[in-house]
């Protein structure tokens, strides 16, 4: 698959502006960035979190 071109990015930005308005977009971008950072941190901590996982039930 190809990457997004300039025209596609502009169309996405216009749609976001129409849906959410200019004042809400910075807050949405900020929360999206925080969520992405937490997700990446969760991926780094994955080996320790699998130790607490429920054991598999064998039949």
N, CA, C and O atoms as CSV, one atom per row, in Angstrom:
chain,resi,resn,atom,element,x,y,z
A,1,UNK,N,N,0.840,-1.177,0.000
A,1,UNK,CA,C,0.000,0.000,0.000
A,1,UNK,C,C,0.885,1.241,0.000
A,1,UNK,O,O,1.954,1.251,0.610
A,2,UNK,N,N,0.444,2.260,-0.671
A,2,UNK,CA,C,1.200,3.497,-0.739
A,2,UNK,C,C,0.935,4.381,0.460
A,2,UNK,O,O,-0.006,4.170,1.225
A,3,UNK,N,N,1.782,5.362,0.598
A,3,UNK,CA,C,1.601,6.303,1.702
A,3,UNK,C,C,0.628,7.400,1.284
A,3,UNK,O,O,0.283,7.527,0.109
A,4,UNK,N,N,0.195,8.184,2.256
A,4,UNK,CA,C,-0.743,9.257,1.980
A,4,UNK,C,C,-0.037,10.397,1.258
A,4,UNK,O,O,1.079,10.776,1.614
A,5,UNK,N,N,-0.687,10.927,0.259
A,5,UNK,CA,C,-0.150,12.069,-0.464
A,5,UNK,C,C,-0.659,13.368,0.132
A,5,UNK,O,O,-1.432,13.367,1.090
A,6,UNK,N,N,-0.223,14.462,-0.438
A,6,UNK,CA,C,-0.609,15.782,0.058
A,6,UNK,C,C,-2.113,15.998,-0.067
A,6,UNK,O,O,-2.741,16.515,0.856
A,7,UNK,N,N,-2.689,15.614,-1.182
A,7,UNK,CA,C,-4.126,15.811,-1.391
A,7,UNK,C,C,-4.946,15.028,-0.367
A,7,UNK,O,O,-5.942,15.536,0.148
A,8,UNK,N,N,-4.540,13.815,-0.075
A,8,UNK,CA,C,-5.280,13.002,0.894
A,8,UNK,C,C,-5.205,13.598,2.296
A,8,UNK,O,O,-6.197,13.609,3.025
A,9,UNK,N,N,-4.036,14.090,2.669
A,9,UNK,CA,C,-3.872,14.699,3.993
A,9,UNK,C,C,-4.738,15.947,4.110
A,9,UNK,O,O,-5.363,16.171,5.146
A,10,UNK,N,N,-4.780,16.756,3.066
A,10,UNK,CA,C,-5.602,17.972,3.087
A,10,UNK,C,C,-7.076,17.611,3.205
A,10,UNK,O,O,-7.811,18.255,3.954
A,11,UNK,N,N,-7.518,16.590,2.475
A,11,UNK,CA,C,-8.918,16.170,2.561
A,11,UNK,C,C,-9.250,15.685,3.961
A,11,UNK,O,O,-10.316,16.009,4.485
A,12,UNK,N,N,-8.367,14.920,4.575
A,12,UNK,CA,C,-8.588,14.427,5.940
A,12,UNK,C,C,-8.678,15.589,6.916
A,12,UNK,O,O,-9.548,15.597,7.787
A,13,UNK,N,N,-7.796,16.567,6.785
A,13,UNK,CA,C,-7.822,17.736,7.674
A,13,UNK,C,C,-9.104,18.538,7.512
A,13,UNK,O,O,-9.663,19.005,8.505
A,14,UNK,N,N,-9.578,18.708,6.292
A,14,UNK,CA,C,-10.826,19.444,6.055
A,14,UNK,C,C,-12.008,18.706,6.673
A,14,UNK,O,O,-12.886,19.330,7.268
A,15,UNK,N,N,-12.035,17.389,6.536
A,15,UNK,CA,C,-13.127,16.603,7.128
A,15,UNK,C,C,-13.086,16.702,8.648
A,15,UNK,O,O,-14.129,16.863,9.282
A,16,UNK,N,N,-11.899,16.608,9.239
A,16,UNK,CA,C,-11.782,16.742,10.693
A,16,UNK,C,C,-12.238,18.117,11.160
A,16,UNK,O,O,-12.923,18.237,12.175
A,17,UNK,N,N,-11.862,19.140,10.426
A,17,UNK,CA,C,-12.272,20.497,10.775
A,17,UNK,C,C,-13.782,20.644,10.693
A,17,UNK,O,O,-14.392,21.293,11.542
A,18,UNK,N,N,-14.388,20.044,9.675
A,18,UNK,CA,C,-15.843,20.127,9.526
A,18,UNK,C,C,-16.560,19.350,10.628
A,18,UNK,O,O,-17.607,19.786,11.107
A,19,UNK,N,N,-16.014,18.209,11.035
A,19,UNK,CA,C,-16.675,17.389,12.043
A,19,UNK,C,C,-16.537,17.937,13.459
A,19,UNK,O,O,-17.505,17.960,14.218
A,20,UNK,N,N,-15.341,18.376,13.808
A,20,UNK,CA,C,-15.073,18.723,15.198
A,20,UNK,C,C,-14.929,20.216,15.452
A,20,UNK,O,O,-15.022,20.639,16.605
A,21,UNK,N,N,-14.711,21.015,14.451
A,21,UNK,CA,C,-14.509,22.444,14.655
A,21,UNK,C,C,-13.078,22.741,15.049
A,21,UNK,O,O,-12.366,21.857,15.524
A,22,UNK,N,N,-12.656,23.968,14.857
A,22,UNK,CA,C,-11.276,24.370,15.083
A,22,UNK,C,C,-10.836,24.329,16.529
A,22,UNK,O,O,-9.659,24.101,16.807
A,23,UNK,N,N,-11.753,24.546,17.459
A,23,UNK,CA,C,-11.366,24.628,18.866
A,23,UNK,C,C,-11.130,23.259,19.496
A,23,UNK,O,O,-10.359,23.154,20.450
A,24,UNK,N,N,-11.764,22.219,18.994
A,24,UNK,CA,C,-11.649,20.898,19.609
A,24,UNK,C,C,-10.486,20.077,19.056
A,24,UNK,O,O,-10.034,19.139,19.712
A,25,UNK,N,N,-10.002,20.406,17.881
A,25,UNK,CA,C,-8.967,19.596,17.237
A,25,UNK,C,C,-7.671,19.537,18.056
A,25,UNK,O,O,-7.111,18.447,18.174
A,26,UNK,N,N,-7.160,20.628,18.625
A,26,UNK,CA,C,-5.936,20.502,19.439
A,26,UNK,C,C,-6.102,19.567,20.637
A,26,UNK,O,O,-5.181,18.823,20.975
A,27,UNK,N,N,-7.256,19.601,21.269
A,27,UNK,CA,C,-7.513,18.706,22.400
A,27,UNK,C,C,-7.582,17.251,21.960
A,27,UNK,O,O,-7.085,16.360,22.649
A,28,UNK,N,N,-8.194,17.022,20.822
A,28,UNK,CA,C,-8.278,15.659,20.293
A,28,UNK,C,C,-6.890,15.147,19.941
A,28,UNK,O,O,-6.551,14.003,20.243
A,29,UNK,N,N,-6.080,15.998,19.298
A,29,UNK,CA,C,-4.714,15.596,18.932
A,29,UNK,C,C,-3.880,15.317,20.180
A,29,UNK,O,O,-3.086,14.378,20.201
A,30,UNK,N,N,-4.059,16.125,21.210
A,30,UNK,CA,C,-3.324,15.933,22.460
A,30,UNK,C,C,-3.693,14.602,23.113
A,30,UNK,O,O,-2.815,13.857,23.546
A,31,UNK,N,N,-4.984,14.305,23.182
A,31,UNK,CA,C,-5.412,13.053,23.798
A,31,UNK,C,C,-5.011,11.851,22.955
A,31,UNK,O,O,-4.718,10.786,23.499
A,32,UNK,N,N,-4.994,12.006,21.637
A,32,UNK,CA,C,-4.536,10.933,20.765
A,32,UNK,C,C,-3.053,10.660,20.984
A,32,UNK,O,O,-2.633,9.503,21.010
A,33,UNK,N,N,-2.261,11.713,21.142
A,33,UNK,CA,C,-0.834,11.552,21.415
A,33,UNK,C,C,-0.581,10.866,22.752
A,33,UNK,O,O,0.291,10.004,22.860
A,34,UNK,N,N,-1.342,11.252,23.766
A,34,UNK,CA,C,-1.193,10.614,25.084
A,34,UNK,C,C,-1.565,9.140,25.020
A,34,UNK,O,O,-0.892,8.294,25.608
A,35,UNK,N,N,-2.639,8.842,24.304
A,35,UNK,CA,C,-3.067,7.449,24.167
A,35,UNK,C,C,-2.020,6.618,23.441
A,35,UNK,O,O,-1.761,5.472,23.810
A,36,UNK,N,N,-1.422,7.197,22.409
A,36,UNK,CA,C,-0.387,6.492,21.666
A,36,UNK,C,C,0.831,6.233,22.543
A,36,UNK,O,O,1.420,5.153,22.484
A,37,UNK,N,N,1.214,7.213,23.355
A,37,UNK,CA,C,2.345,7.025,24.271
A,37,UNK,C,C,2.049,5.945,25.302
A,37,UNK,O,O,2.925,5.137,25.612
A,38,UNK,N,N,0.838,5.913,25.838
A,38,UNK,CA,C,0.471,4.874,26.801
A,38,UNK,C,C,0.455,3.498,26.148
A,38,UNK,O,O,0.848,2.509,26.767
A,39,UNK,N,N,0.003,3.433,24.906
A,39,UNK,CA,C,-0.007,2.170,24.182
A,39,UNK,C,C,1.406,1.657,23.967
A,39,UNK,O,O,1.676,0.471,24.157
A,40,UNK,N,N,2.313,2.550,23.569
A,40,UNK,CA,C,3.703,2.149,23.368
A,40,UNK,C,C,4.342,1.708,24.680
A,40,UNK,O,O,5.107,0.744,24.709
A,41,UNK,N,N,4.028,2.411,25.760
A,41,UNK,CA,C,4.559,2.021,27.067
A,41,UNK,C,C,4.018,0.656,27.466
A,41,UNK,O,O,4.736,-0.142,28.069
A,42,UNK,N,N,2.773,0.381,27.141
A,42,UNK,CA,C,2.196,-0.923,27.435
A,42,UNK,C,C,2.863,-2.028,26.640
A,42,UNK,O,O,3.029,-3.139,27.143
A,43,UNK,N,N,3.247,-1.741,25.412
A,43,UNK,CA,C,3.945,-2.735,24.606
A,43,UNK,C,C,5.327,-3.040,25.174
A,43,UNK,O,O,5.780,-4.185,25.139
A,44,UNK,N,N,5.990,-2.019,25.693
A,44,UNK,CA,C,7.311,-2.239,26.289
A,44,UNK,C,C,7.208,-3.061,27.561
A,44,UNK,O,O,8.119,-3.827,27.874
A,45,UNK,N,N,6.110,-2.918,28.304
A,45,UNK,CA,C,5.922,-3.634,29.566
A,45,UNK,C,C,5.255,-4.984,29.365
A,45,UNK,O,O,4.901,-5.636,30.347
A,46,UNK,N,N,5.073,-5.420,28.139
A,46,UNK,CA,C,4.323,-6.646,27.841
A,46,UNK,C,C,4.847,-7.892,28.544
A,46,UNK,O,O,4.034,-8.633,29.096
A,47,UNK,N,N,6.151,-8.177,28.563
A,47,UNK,CA,C,6.601,-9.421,29.192
A,47,UNK,C,C,6.211,-9.526,30.671
A,47,UNK,O,O,5.866,-10.612,31.139
A,48,UNK,N,N,6.261,-8.433,31.398
A,48,UNK,CA,C,5.906,-8.495,32.810
A,48,UNK,C,C,4.399,-8.620,32.999
A,48,UNK,O,O,3.951,-9.199,33.989
A,49,UNK,N,N,3.610,-8.089,32.069
A,49,UNK,CA,C,2.167,-8.167,32.228
A,49,UNK,C,C,1.630,-9.553,31.875
A,49,UNK,O,O,0.537,-9.913,32.313
A,50,UNK,N,N,2.376,-10.341,31.090
A,50,UNK,CA,C,1.901,-11.682,30.758
A,50,UNK,C,C,2.071,-12.639,31.929
A,50,UNK,O,O,1.431,-13.690,31.962
A,51,UNK,N,N,2.914,-12.297,32.881
A,51,UNK,CA,C,3.077,-13.138,34.061
A,51,UNK,C,C,1.809,-13.147,34.900
A,51,UNK,O,O,1.517,-14.134,35.576
A,52,UNK,N,N,1.048,-12.047,34.860
A,52,UNK,CA,C,-0.161,-11.940,35.658
A,52,UNK,C,C,-1.391,-12.426,34.900
A,52,UNK,O,O,-2.505,-12.337,35.417
A,53,UNK,N,N,-1.213,-12.927,33.710
A,53,UNK,CA,C,-2.343,-13.375,32.905
A,53,UNK,C,C,-2.951,-14.639,33.510
A,53,UNK,O,O,-2.282,-15.404,34.205
A,54,UNK,N,N,-4.227,-14.832,33.229
A,54,UNK,CA,C,-4.927,-16.010,33.736
A,54,UNK,C,C,-4.344,-17.269,33.086
A,54,UNK,O,O,-4.025,-17.256,31.897
A,55,UNK,N,N,-4.205,-18.334,33.837
A,55,UNK,CA,C,-3.673,-19.570,33.257
A,55,UNK,C,C,-4.669,-20.184,32.292
A,55,UNK,O,O,-5.882,-20.023,32.428
A,56,UNK,N,N,-4.121,-20.896,31.311
A,56,UNK,CA,C,-4.979,-21.554,30.338
A,56,UNK,C,C,-5.579,-22.807,30.960
A,56,UNK,O,O,-4.925,-23.514,31.727
A,57,UNK,N,N,-6.831,-23.066,30.617
A,57,UNK,CA,C,-7.537,-24.241,31.142
A,57,UNK,C,C,-7.435,-25.350,30.106
A,57,UNK,O,O,-7.847,-25.184,28.958
A,58,UNK,N,N,-6.888,-26.467,30.519
A,58,UNK,CA,C,-6.760,-27.602,29.616
A,58,UNK,C,C,-7.909,-28.558,29.842
A,58,UNK,O,O,-8.278,-28.843,30.981
A,59,UNK,N,N,-8.471,-29.051,28.762
A,59,UNK,CA,C,-9.594,-29.984,28.880
A,59,UNK,C,C,-9.160,-31.384,28.555
A,59,UNK,O,O,-9.972,-32.309,28.601
